[in-house]
């Protein structure tokens, strides 16, 4: 007897659903390992952190790389997450022909409050499996940056990062691939609400 299983989608099927209007304008969804996930609502601390980080990254990067905000990146053959930020290599067509693929991505950033476990487990594993070299989680709940690098696969076949560094909100961190560009976290994290 065959047990019922959920339908998993390929990137091609997911794009076809979008083209035929299956999803509504403004739907906040992403494809992760063949499953369609509705993205969580964002709190005010999340939005404040996004605004402040956007301002800082635009100022720091200039024309050195392309900054994408809540835009898709193509991973594996069944995943199209929309991270809060992705710093990607510049291309002549600014990704008109296709969303960035893993070899285009220099850094992926998620801002996490209610999604912290999802970003630490599901997204971390996905980005590591795709070979994304650097993954940052702005942990708004604990007011710290979790900087992950060096993806690997363990003996059980699970993916993760070999290094995890905690950076406090009063510290500075260099951007991966741009060691001369430093981000002052005191200019990014929102003040703790009482």
N, CA, C and O of each residue as an XYZ file, in Angstrom:
776
protein
N       0.835     -1.169      0.000
C       0.000      0.000      0.000
C       0.890      1.246      0.000
O       1.853      1.341      0.761
N       0.548      2.180     -0.858
C       1.327      3.412     -0.979
C       0.778      4.462     -0.020
O      -0.428      4.698      0.047
N       1.688      5.084      0.715
C       1.311      6.127      1.670
C       1.256      7.462      0.937
O       2.127      7.772      0.124
N       0.226      8.247      1.232
C       0.080      9.563      0.604
C       1.254     10.458      1.005
O       1.662     10.491      2.165
N       1.779     11.174      0.029
C       2.884     12.096      0.272
C       2.540     13.446     -0.330
O       1.813     13.525     -1.320
N       3.065     14.507      0.270
C       2.792     15.833     -0.301
C       3.449     15.977     -1.670
O       4.488     15.372     -1.936
N       2.846     16.773     -2.524
C       3.406     17.064     -3.848
C       4.580     18.015     -3.675
O       4.448     19.061     -3.039
N       5.709     17.659     -4.231
C       6.885     18.538     -4.228
C       7.022     19.122     -5.638
O       6.825     18.436     -6.641
N       7.369     20.413     -5.676
C       7.443     21.136     -6.931
C       8.888     21.351     -7.364
O       9.775     21.535     -6.530
N       9.113     21.326     -8.663
C      10.397     21.736     -9.213
C      10.350     23.252     -9.417
O       9.286     23.866     -9.333
N      11.504     23.839     -9.684
C      11.525     25.270     -9.991
C      10.651     25.583    -11.197
O       9.941     26.589    -11.215
N      10.708     24.705    -12.217
C       9.924     24.926    -13.432
C       8.423     24.927    -13.118
O       7.693     25.793    -13.601
N       7.961     23.973    -12.321
C       6.543     23.920    -11.956
C       6.136     25.142    -11.133
O       5.057     25.702    -11.329
N       6.993     25.540    -10.230
C       6.741     26.710     -9.383
C       6.596     27.963    -10.251
O       5.696     28.773    -10.031
N       7.479     28.119    -11.232
C       7.400     29.277    -12.136
C       6.147     29.214    -13.004
O       5.544     30.248    -13.293
N       5.746     28.006    -13.424
C       4.515     27.866    -14.208
C       3.296     28.285    -13.390
O       2.399     28.950    -13.908
N       3.262     27.897    -12.117
C       2.153     28.310    -11.243
C       2.089     29.832    -11.134
O       1.005     30.414    -11.113
N       3.251     30.467    -11.064
C       3.305     31.924    -10.999
C       2.780     32.537    -12.291
O       1.999     33.489    -12.269
N       3.218     31.979    -13.420
C       2.818     32.524    -14.732
C       1.321     32.403    -14.991
O       0.736     33.285    -15.621
N       0.691     31.335    -14.521
C      -0.753     31.165    -14.773
C      -1.617     31.896    -13.748
O      -2.845     31.831    -13.804
N      -0.966     32.598    -12.807
C      -1.702     33.394    -11.838
C      -2.236     32.616    -10.646
O      -3.185     33.055     -9.996
N      -1.637     31.462    -10.351
C      -2.076     30.654     -9.209
C      -1.893     31.414     -7.901
O      -2.724     31.325     -6.997
N      -0.799     32.160     -7.811
C      -0.537     32.949     -6.620
C      -1.088     34.354     -6.836
O      -1.175     34.837     -7.965
N      -1.453     34.989     -5.748
C      -2.008     36.341     -5.829
C      -0.905     37.381     -5.675
O       0.118     37.133     -5.035
N      -1.126     38.529     -6.262
C      -0.198     39.658     -6.109
C      -0.029     39.940     -4.618
O      -1.012     40.048     -3.885
N       1.183     40.055     -4.188
C       1.437     40.335     -2.783
C       1.588     39.093     -1.915
O       1.924     39.208     -0.736
N       1.344     37.895     -2.478
C       1.580     36.679     -1.702
C       3.059     36.623     -1.343
O       3.918     36.826     -2.200
N       3.350     36.353     -0.099
C       4.740     36.256      0.349
C       5.060     34.775      0.520
O       4.839     34.192      1.581
N       5.580     34.188     -0.542
C       5.871     32.762     -0.549
C       7.282     32.520     -1.070
O       7.881     33.378     -1.718
N       7.797     31.332     -0.772
C       9.068     30.917     -1.349
C       9.073     29.402     -1.454
O       8.394     28.711     -0.695
N       9.846     28.895     -2.404
C       9.973     27.467     -2.643
C      11.235     26.973     -1.950
O      12.339     27.424     -2.256
N      11.065     26.035     -1.006
C      12.183     25.464     -0.265
C      12.109     23.952     -0.365
O      11.180     23.330      0.151
N      13.098     23.364     -1.034
C      13.170     21.910     -1.205
C      11.856     21.320     -1.729
O      11.388     20.277     -1.271
N      11.285     22.026     -2.703
C      10.080     21.540     -3.361
C       8.777     21.892     -2.672
O       7.705     21.626     -3.217
N       8.840     22.481     -1.492
C       7.628     22.858     -0.768
C       7.442     24.372     -0.825
O       8.408     25.133     -0.778
N       6.191     24.791     -0.925
C       5.875     26.210     -0.968
C       5.547     26.667      0.452
O       4.616     26.170      1.085
N       6.331     27.619      0.931
C       6.156     28.141      2.281
C       5.623     29.558      2.227
O       6.077     30.377      1.428
N       4.651     29.839      3.090
C       4.196     31.210      3.262
C       5.137     31.860      4.264
O       5.397     31.311      5.335
N       5.636     33.018      3.912
C       6.592     33.702      4.775
C       5.863     34.414      5.899
O       4.757     34.924      5.721
N       6.501     34.439      7.057
C       5.902     35.023      8.255
C       5.755     36.535      8.132
O       6.509     37.201      7.422
N       4.771     37.048      8.838
C       4.600     38.505      8.931
C       5.802     39.088      9.667
O       6.419     38.419     10.496
N       6.125     40.328      9.358
C       7.302     40.968      9.951
C       6.892     41.939     11.038
O       5.963     42.729     10.873
N       7.600     41.867     12.146
C       7.363     42.801     13.240
C       8.103     44.110     13.005
O       8.863     44.245     12.046
N       7.876     45.058     13.882
C       8.494     46.374     13.717
C      10.008     46.319     13.896
O      10.728     47.033     13.199
N      10.512     45.482     14.821
C      11.964     45.378     15.006
C      12.613     44.802     13.746
O      13.693     45.238     13.347
N      11.960     43.828     13.127
C      12.449     43.231     11.878
C      12.539     44.295     10.790
O      13.560     44.419     10.114
N      11.472     45.054     10.628
C      11.436     46.084      9.584
C      12.445     47.202      9.846
O      13.073     47.706      8.915
N      12.598     47.584     11.106
C      13.582     48.611     11.442
C      14.986     48.131     11.120
O      15.788     48.885     10.569
N      15.292     46.884     11.455
C      16.612     46.318     11.162
C      16.848     46.272      9.647
O      17.942     46.591      9.182
N      15.831     45.879      8.880
C      15.962     45.856      7.416
C      16.278     47.259      6.891
O      17.192     47.427      6.084
N      15.530     48.259      7.343
C      15.737     49.630      6.864
C      17.141     50.132      7.184
O      17.813     50.715      6.333
N      17.572     49.898      8.417
C      18.890     50.374      8.829
C      20.006     49.628      8.090
O      20.996     50.229      7.675
N      19.832     48.301      7.930
C      20.842     47.514      7.222
C      20.898     47.892      5.742
O      21.982     47.975      5.165
N      19.763     48.116      5.141
C      19.727     48.543      3.742
C      20.516     49.840      3.559
O      21.330     49.955      2.643
N      20.272     50.799      4.424
C      20.984     52.084      4.345
C      22.498     51.881      4.447
O      23.258     52.471      3.678
N      22.936     51.047      5.395
C      24.369     50.818      5.604
C      25.002     50.049      4.447
O      26.093     50.397      3.996
N      24.326     49.008      3.965
C      24.906     48.199      2.886
C      25.015     48.978      1.583
O      26.007     48.847      0.866
N      24.015     49.783      1.268
C      24.077     50.612      0.057
C      25.270     51.563      0.148
O      26.024     51.723     -0.812
N      25.429     52.188      1.310
C      26.540     53.121      1.513
C      27.887     52.401      1.391
O      28.801     52.904      0.738
N      28.012     51.234      2.011
C      29.285     50.506      2.006
C      29.644     49.947      0.636
O      30.775     50.097      0.173
N      28.677     49.303     -0.009
C      28.977     48.571     -1.247
C      29.177     49.475     -2.459
O      30.022     49.193     -3.309
N      28.420     50.541     -2.545
C      28.517     51.381     -3.739
C      28.298     50.518     -4.975
O      27.271     49.850     -5.100
N      29.271     50.535     -5.890
C      29.189     49.733     -7.117
C      30.016     48.450     -7.030
O      30.193     47.775     -8.044
N      30.523     48.096     -5.858
C      31.395     46.922     -5.724
C      30.654     45.609     -5.952
O      31.258     44.629     -6.388
N      29.354     45.576     -5.664
C      28.534     44.376     -5.832
C      27.085     44.828     -5.957
O      26.775     46.009     -5.797
N      26.211     43.884     -6.243
C      24.784     44.163     -6.350
C      24.101     43.727     -5.062
O      24.304     42.610     -4.587
N      23.300     44.609     -4.509
C      22.542     44.309     -3.302
C      21.106     44.011     -3.697
O      20.451     44.827     -4.346
N      20.621     42.846     -3.306
C      19.232     42.454     -3.583
C      18.501     42.337     -2.250
O      19.019     41.760     -1.294
N      17.314     42.881     -2.199
C      16.528     42.899     -0.962
C      15.218     42.142     -1.184
O      14.387     42.537     -2.002
N      15.051     41.045     -0.438
C      13.859     40.205     -0.505
C      13.541     39.794     -1.941
O      12.394     39.841     -2.384
N      14.586     39.393     -2.649
C      14.481     38.947     -4.038
C      14.946     37.497     -4.136
O      15.784     37.058     -3.348
N      14.403     36.751     -5.102
C      14.738     35.327     -5.216
C      16.190     35.071     -5.598
O      16.822     35.850     -6.312
N      16.694     33.944     -5.092
C      17.939     33.364     -5.580
C      17.619     31.900     -5.903
O      16.821     31.265     -5.214
N      18.245     31.377     -6.952
C      17.980     30.004     -7.389
C      18.971     29.053     -6.736
O      20.184     29.198     -6.893
N      18.436     28.064     -5.992
C      19.281     27.088     -5.326
C      18.806     25.684     -5.674
O      17.608     25.400     -5.677
N      19.754     24.824     -5.963
C      19.439     23.438     -6.284
C      18.413     23.424     -7.417
O      18.343     24.385     -8.183
N      17.618     22.365     -7.542
C      16.632     22.367     -8.629
C      15.210     22.506     -8.087
O      14.236     22.407     -8.834
N      15.106     22.738     -6.772
C      13.767     22.813     -6.196
C      13.640     23.868     -5.101
O      12.787     23.755     -4.221
N      14.486     24.891     -5.155
C      14.446     25.922     -4.114
C      14.687     27.304     -4.694
O      15.609     27.519     -5.480
N      13.832     28.236     -4.284
C      13.975     29.629     -4.683
C      13.613     30.503     -3.479
O      12.550     31.123     -3.444
N      14.520     30.541     -2.486
C      14.238     31.390     -1.321
C      14.348     32.860     -1.676
O      14.942     33.234     -2.687
N      13.761     33.683     -0.821
C      13.838     35.131     -0.963
C      14.416     35.700      0.328
O      13.678     36.191      1.182
N      15.743     35.633      0.467
C      16.352     36.133      1.701
C      16.139     37.635      1.849
O      15.886     38.347      0.878
N      16.249     38.094      3.091
C      16.090     39.526      3.316
C      17.098     40.314      2.496
O      16.757     41.349      1.924
N      18.352     39.829      2.430
C      19.374     40.457      1.587
C      20.252     39.381      0.967
O      20.509     38.339      1.570
N      20.701     39.652     -0.237
C      21.762     38.860     -0.865
C      22.709     39.852     -1.529
O      22.297     40.712     -2.308
N      23.974     39.711     -1.202
C      25.001     40.482     -1.902
C      25.540     39.560     -2.972
O      26.063     38.486     -2.675
N      25.411     39.982     -4.224
C      25.772     39.129     -5.354
C      26.753     39.864     -6.268
O      26.885     41.087     -6.225
N      27.426     39.080     -7.085
C      28.364     39.658     -8.058
C      27.600     40.527     -9.045
O      26.442     40.254     -9.362
N      28.249     41.560     -9.521
C      27.665     42.387    -10.578
C      27.636     41.592    -11.879
O      28.542     40.808    -12.160
N      26.578     41.803    -12.672
C      26.498     41.216    -14.015
C      26.101     42.314    -14.996
O      25.466     43.293    -14.607
N      26.472     42.156    -16.269
C      26.126     43.188    -17.255
C      24.626     43.447    -17.379
O      24.213     44.577    -17.637
N      23.793     42.392    -17.192
C      22.341     42.585    -17.358
C      21.597     42.740    -16.030
O      20.367     42.741    -16.011
N      22.332     42.871    -14.921
C      21.713     43.033    -13.596
C      20.680     41.943    -13.300
O      19.638     42.207    -12.700
N      20.979     40.731    -13.726
C      20.139     39.547    -13.469
C      18.775     39.623    -14.156
O      17.790     39.083    -13.653
N      18.725     40.286    -15.293
C      17.498     40.308    -16.083
C      17.211     38.921    -16.661
O      16.053     38.511    -16.732
N      18.250     38.199    -17.073
C      18.057     36.899    -17.726
C      17.758     35.771    -16.738
O      17.152     34.771    -17.123
N      18.162     35.906    -15.493
C      17.895     34.868    -14.488
C      18.249     35.398    -13.106
O      19.099     36.276    -12.956
N      17.579     34.847    -12.103
C      17.921     35.190    -10.726
C      19.327     34.679    -10.415
O      19.804     33.756    -11.076
N      19.987     35.256     -9.433
C      21.329     34.779     -9.074
C      21.318     33.305     -8.642
O      20.388     32.830     -7.990
N      22.376     32.613     -9.027
C      22.595     31.215     -8.645
C      23.681     31.196     -7.564
O      24.296     32.230     -7.300
N      23.927     30.049     -6.939
C      24.909     30.000     -5.847
C      26.278     30.591     -6.180
O      26.885     31.243     -5.331
N      26.770     30.377     -7.388
C      28.099     30.901     -7.723
C      28.112     32.423     -7.877
O      29.183     33.021     -7.976
N      26.941     33.053     -7.897
C      26.839     34.516     -7.966
C      26.792     35.153     -6.577
O      27.069     36.343     -6.423
N      26.441     34.356     -5.570
C      26.134     34.878     -4.235
C      27.400     35.013     -3.383
O      28.153     34.054     -3.218
N      27.619     36.206     -2.850
C      28.755     36.467     -1.968
C      28.354     36.357     -0.496
O      29.151     35.927      0.337
N      27.121     36.745     -0.182
C      26.632     36.705      1.195
C      25.113     36.704      1.174
O      24.489     37.458      0.429
N      24.521     35.840      2.009
C      23.071     35.831      2.219
C      22.819     36.280      3.648
O      23.514     35.870      4.578
N      21.803     37.138      3.807
C      21.464     37.675      5.132
C      19.971     37.488      5.389
O      19.132     37.827      4.555
N      19.663     36.944      6.558
C      18.279     36.880      7.025
C      18.168     37.704      8.298
O      19.061     37.673      9.145
N      17.076     38.437      8.429
C      16.743     39.141      9.660
C      15.742     38.248     10.382
O      14.700     37.908      9.821
N      16.044     37.866     11.619
C      15.219     36.869     12.298
C      14.673     37.367     13.618
O      15.403     37.840     14.489
N      13.371     37.246     13.732
C      12.723     37.410     15.027
C      11.859     36.175     15.237
O      12.311     35.226     15.878
N      10.634     36.150     14.724
C       9.776     34.973     14.870
C      10.252     33.795     14.017
O       9.814     32.665     14.236
N      11.137     34.037     13.053
C      11.599     32.978     12.148
C      12.972     32.422     12.530
O      13.608     31.750     11.718
N      13.433     32.686     13.735
C      14.795     32.328     14.109
C      15.086     30.835     13.940
O      16.108     30.482     13.351
N      14.238     29.968     14.428
C      14.487     28.528     14.291
C      14.483     28.094     12.835
O      15.319     27.288     12.427
N      13.557     28.614     12.054
C      13.476     28.305     10.626
C      14.748     28.752      9.909
O      15.283     28.019      9.078
N      15.234     29.953     10.228
C      16.445     30.472      9.593
C      17.690     29.707     10.039
O      18.623     29.533      9.255
N      17.710     29.251     11.282
C      18.854     28.494     11.805
C      18.882     27.048     11.315
O      19.957     26.467     11.171
N      17.740     26.478     11.063
C      17.694     25.064     10.701
C      17.446     24.871      9.205
O      18.322     24.387      8.488
N      16.277     25.241      8.743
C      15.903     24.993      7.351
C      16.754     25.812      6.384
O      17.366     25.259      5.471
N      16.791     27.117      6.584
C      17.517     27.978      5.649
C      19.026     27.748      5.735
O      19.696     27.713      4.703
N      19.570     27.593      6.932
C      21.009     27.366      7.089
C      21.433     26.113      6.323
O      22.414     26.140      5.580
N      20.710     25.042      6.500
C      21.012     23.784      5.812
C      20.913     23.944      4.289
O      21.757     23.443      3.547
N      19.878     24.644      3.840
C      19.676     24.872      2.406
C      20.820     25.678      1.804
O      21.357     25.307      0.760
N      21.196     26.781      2.457
C      22.268     27.618      1.932
C      23.599     26.867      1.940
O      24.390     26.995      1.006
N      23.847     26.089      2.985
C      25.089     25.309      3.046
C      25.122     24.262      1.940
O      26.151     24.089      1.287
N      24.012     23.563      1.721
C      23.966     22.547      0.669
C      24.208     23.157     -0.708
O      24.835     22.537     -1.567
N      23.714     24.362     -0.912
C      23.904     25.035     -2.200
C      25.315     25.598     -2.360
O      25.674     26.079     -3.435
N      26.120     25.538     -1.291
C      27.494     26.021     -1.381
C      27.647     27.514     -1.161
O      28.676     28.086     -1.517
N      26.635     28.159     -0.577
C      26.741     29.586     -0.248
C      27.812     29.711      0.832
O      27.675     29.138      1.913
N      28.877     30.458      0.544
C      30.039     30.476      1.438
C      29.787     31.199      2.758
O      30.353     30.824      3.784
N      28.941     32.236      2.744
C      28.715     33.019      3.954
C      27.231     33.286      4.140
O      26.531     33.682      3.209
N      26.764     33.059      5.367
C      25.359     33.234      5.725
C      25.292     33.939      7.071
O      25.839     33.459      8.064
N      24.618     35.078      7.094
C      24.470     35.853      8.324
C      23.014     35.851      8.759
O      22.103     35.993      7.944
N      22.813     35.687     10.072
C      21.492     35.820     10.667
C      21.543     36.990     11.650
O      22.260     36.942     12.649
N      20.783     38.028     11.360
C      20.633     39.121     12.306
C      19.543     38.694     13.288
O      18.351     38.824     13.005
N      19.964     38.190     14.430
C      19.071     37.677     15.456
C      18.560     38.870     16.265
O      19.208     39.326     17.207
N      17.388     39.361     15.876
C      16.809     40.536     16.506
C      16.352     40.209     17.929
O      16.367     41.071     18.807
N      15.946     38.954     18.146
C      15.478     38.531     19.473
C      16.590     38.650     20.516
O      16.371     39.181     21.605
N      17.796     38.148     20.176
C      18.928     38.195     21.108
C      19.858     39.378     20.860
O      20.848     39.557     21.569
N      19.532     40.192     19.839
C      20.322     41.379     19.509
C      21.788     41.025     19.225
O      22.706     41.588     19.821
N      21.981     40.079     18.301
C      23.331     39.677     17.912
C      23.324     39.174     16.471
O      22.300     38.733     15.950
N      24.484     39.254     15.852
C      24.673     38.714     14.511
C      25.302     37.334     14.640
O      26.275     37.152     15.372
N      24.741     36.362     13.924
C      25.308     35.017     13.851
C      25.900     34.866     12.452
O      25.169     34.718     11.473
N      27.211     34.903     12.368
C      27.911     34.851     11.076
C      28.419     33.433     10.850
O      29.249     32.932     11.608
N      27.911     32.791      9.798
C      28.278     31.415      9.460
C      29.117     31.414      8.189
O      28.847     32.172      7.257
N      30.146     30.550      8.156
C      30.909     30.375      6.912
C      31.489     28.971      6.835
O      31.461     28.213      7.804
N      32.009     28.645      5.675
C      32.578     27.346      5.339
C      31.545     26.221      5.401
O      31.503     25.457      6.365
N      30.703     26.128      4.349
C      29.696     25.065      4.306
C      30.353     23.685      4.229
O      31.438     23.531      3.669
N      29.675     22.685      4.801
C      30.178     21.311      4.754
C      29.011     20.338      4.875
O      27.891     20.721      5.213
N      29.300     19.081      4.591
C      28.328     18.002      4.760
C      28.920     17.004      5.746
O      30.057     16.564      5.573
N      28.151     16.639      6.791
C      28.678     15.697      7.777
C      28.498     14.254      7.319
O      27.942     14.009      6.248
N      28.958     13.308      8.110
C      28.937     11.895      7.719
C      27.518     11.334      7.607
O      27.320     10.303      6.965
N      26.531     11.988      8.215
C      25.136     11.549      8.084
C      24.441     12.182      6.872
O      23.265     11.919      6.623
N      25.166     13.009      6.124
C      24.601     13.639      4.937
C      23.923     14.973      5.195
O      23.319     15.538      4.284
N      24.007     15.488      6.412
C      23.398     16.780      6.738
C      24.361     17.914      6.407
O      25.580     17.769      6.499
N      23.779     19.043      6.020
C      24.585     20.196      5.638
C      24.555     21.258      6.730
O      23.551     21.432      7.421
N      25.659     21.953      6.869
C      25.764     23.025      7.841
C      26.993     23.856      7.534
O      27.566     23.763      6.448
N      27.392     24.665      8.495
C      28.574     25.503      8.362
C      29.558     25.131      9.461
O      29.169     24.897     10.606
N      30.841     25.079      9.101
C      31.872     24.712     10.065
C      32.078     25.791     11.124
O      32.404     25.483     12.270
N      31.889     27.048     10.745
C      32.163     28.144     11.660
C      30.915     28.965     11.932
O      30.142     29.277     11.027
N      30.738     29.306     13.197
C      29.665     30.204     13.624
C      30.289     31.204     14.586
O      30.860     30.835     15.612
N      30.166     32.463     14.235
C      30.741     33.536     15.051
C      29.616     34.452     15.512
O      28.780     34.872     14.711
N      29.597     34.757     16.796
C      28.619     35.697     17.344
C      29.265     37.078     17.379
O      30.358     37.251     17.917
N      28.573     38.059     16.797
C      29.061     39.433     16.785
C      28.008     40.275     17.508
O      26.827     40.246     17.164
N      28.451     41.011     18.498
C      27.546     41.785     19.343
C      27.173     43.113     18.691
O      27.873     43.586     17.796
N      26.067     43.715     19.140
C      25.572     44.924     18.469
C      26.452     46.154     18.615
O      26.199     47.166     17.960
N      27.474     46.095     19.452
C      28.396     47.230     19.577
C      29.717     46.949     18.855
O      30.693     47.676     19.042
N      29.750     45.891     18.030
C      30.978     45.511     17.331
C      30.889     45.794     15.837
O      29.843     46.176     15.312
N      32.015     45.596     15.178
C      32.149     45.832     13.740
C      32.580     44.523     13.101
O      33.357     43.770     13.688
N      32.075     44.245     11.892
C      32.455     43.035     11.171
C      32.732     43.384      9.715
O      32.025     44.193      9.114
N      33.773     42.763      9.153
C      34.098     42.972      7.732
C      33.136     42.166      6.866
O      32.725     41.064      7.231
N      32.790     42.723      5.728
C      31.940     41.994      4.785
C      32.762     40.913      4.084
O      33.880     41.183      3.644
N      32.229     39.696      3.973
C      32.945     38.659      3.229
C      33.211     39.135      1.796
O      32.385     39.825      1.199
N      34.336     38.770      1.271
C      34.779     39.160     -0.078
C      35.175     40.629     -0.174
O      35.698     41.053     -1.204
N      34.940     41.405      0.862
C      35.319     42.814      0.879
C      35.934     43.138      2.241
O      35.325     43.867      3.024
N      37.121     42.616      2.540
C      37.705     42.788      3.878
C      37.970     44.239      4.256
O      38.137     44.550      5.435
N      38.010     45.127      3.271
C      38.226     46.543      3.572
C      36.921     47.277      3.883
O      36.945     48.458      4.228
N      35.776     46.584      3.765
C      34.474     47.189      4.054
C      33.936     46.608      5.353
O      33.685     45.406      5.441
N      33.760     47.448      6.356
C      33.309     46.989      7.665
C      31.944     47.567      8.014
O      31.658     48.740      7.774
N      31.116     46.709      8.585
C      29.765     47.077      8.989
C      29.734     47.277     10.496
O      30.059     46.368     11.260
N      29.341     48.469     10.917
C      29.208     48.805     12.327
C      27.801     48.396     12.764
O      26.817     49.023     12.372
N      27.713     47.342     13.579
C      26.402     46.809     13.953
C      25.598     47.755     14.834
O      24.377     47.622     14.922
N      26.256     48.706     15.488
C      25.505     49.676     16.302
C      24.623     50.559     15.428
O      23.697     51.202     15.922
N      24.913     50.588     14.122
C      24.118     51.376     13.183
C      23.009     50.548     12.535
O      22.255     51.053     11.703
N      22.912     49.258     12.926
C      21.959     48.349     12.289
C      20.882     47.855     13.250
O      19.692     47.954     12.949
N      21.286     47.324     14.403
C      20.300     46.757     15.318
C      19.402     47.846     15.891
O      19.879     48.908     16.291
N      18.103     47.577     15.926
C      17.216     48.559     16.570
C      17.439     48.528     18.081
O      17.853     47.505     18.626
N      17.168     49.637     18.756
C      17.323     49.636     20.217
C      16.361     48.626     20.837
O      15.256     48.424     20.332
N      16.779     47.999     21.921
C      15.932     47.030     22.602
C      14.718     47.747     23.176
O      14.833     48.793     23.816
N      13.542     47.150     22.927
C      12.318     47.724     23.478
C      12.110     47.212     24.891
O      12.398     46.055     25.195
N      11.612     48.076     25.741
C      11.412     47.697     27.152
C       9.996     47.249     27.396
O       9.646     46.894     28.521
